[in-house]
């Protein structure tokens, strides 16, 4: 890629671009402040996140915090025209997500193989998502596509998981609607008691597999959401649009980024419960991989999840905590989880 094109993208007006795609920014003098993060500010071509001790240029922010690839970021910033944006009366200049334009394969064997053989997720969970039109396979890339549905069951975006080791990546499809995440609704009557938030779709379905097939829990009346990263806007928006008094449960990774996200919610005085893998595992998928590898005999290990009836848990207890300002008992939570 030409160095001049990359440099132009670095110098692009980041604040105006974010506003054009619906990110909630508030003007504050010569800068902009993020509506949902008081310490996150933007100049024309840079951002400063004081609470995270982080700063960078236009490309840095879109790649790190909007889950855009480097190539797509450079292209989007170079194609963005402030004059076109202003001529449209400051309205959002973006196309709505069109699921029908995705190039999908009827054959899903490659994503099944990846999720089962590499990620050790059981076929029952994989097939559940395919049958319910939550999981698809792209034709050209063979990427796993996790469809995002809004509160009215309209498909408004998609989370992408690459399956080829040499170029594996995670991200979201262009024009996916801001504030939404891939979600699974485990309820019979449309009502939810808990909203559980994960860093990725793979972590989410790994958690489902572990709880439903290993622990034999029901996960009843639960809304499971992938934030495709650590996004407070997805956390807040999903709690808002799905009506009811949802009790949020944070299920993020056991790493520094996950800890920072939890601290950010605590600073904003958000009540939540915390459910994470055992300390020796980074995330829910790493845990289920370890359990399946250690519990299965060699013959079963070769099949990897074709049947989950004899998986042993070796006394795993997990880690469940509760924030001080959340008025809920851990005993009630355990009945669900």
C-alpha positions, 0 to 999 in steps of 0.5 A: 500500500502506498505510503502517501495513502497511509499518511493521508489516512493518519491525518484524516479528521477522525472526529468527523468520521466517527460522527458520520458513522453514528458514534456519539461525540460532543463538541467541547471547544476545539475538541470532541468528547465521547458521550459514554467515556468522559476521559476519551477526547478527539482532535481532528486526527488524534484521540486521547484516552486519559483513563486508559493512558492511551493515545494515537492517530486516526488509524490507531483508533479505528483499528483498536476500538472499532474492530476495523482491519488496517486496509479497510481503515485506510480506505474508509478514511481516504474516501471520507469527505467532510464536504459531502458530509456537511452538504447532507445537513450533518446527517450520517453518511453511511449505508445500512447493513444489508444481510442479503449482500453477504456472499454466503455458502450453503455448505458450512463444513469448514466453519464446523471443522474449525469450531470443533477441531480447533476450538473444541466446541461441541457439534450440538452448539455449532448446529444450534447456531446454524439452524437458528440462522445465527452462524454462516460461512462466507464463500470466498474467505470461509470466514465464520459470520455471526449475525447480529439481530436487533430487538425487532429481530432484524439483522443489523450487522455481523461479527467475523471470525477468520478460520485460516491460521495464516490470516486469522482475524476478528472484526465486524462487517462494514455498516454494522449498526452501532451499539449492537452485538451478536446475541443469543436469546435463551428464553421461551417467552421473550423475557430475560433476567440476565444479560451476559457480555463476552469479548467475542462470539467464540467466547460466547458459544464456548460458554454456552457449550460449557454451561449447557453440555458440561455443567448441565445448566439451563441458562434460562431467561438469559440474553448472551451478547458478544461486544466484539471487543470491550465496548461500553457502548454495546454494553449500555445500548443492548441493556437499553433496547432489550426492555426489562430489568436485566441484570448485567453479567460481565464474562470478559477475559482474565487479562489486563484489558478485561480488568481495565474494562471492569474498572471502567464500569465500576468508575461509571458506577454500573451495577453488574455481576462478574462471571469469568473462567478459572484464573489459569485460563485467559478466556472461556474458549481456552478453558473448554479446550483445556477441559476437553483435551484433559478429559477425553481419551485419545479416541474421543479426542480425535472426534472432538465433541461429537458427543458430550455425554461423558465429559468430565469436569475434574472439579472445576469451580470457576469464579463468580463475583458480584459488585458491591452496588448490585442488589442481587444474591449469588445464590439466585445467580447460581440457580440460573448459571 
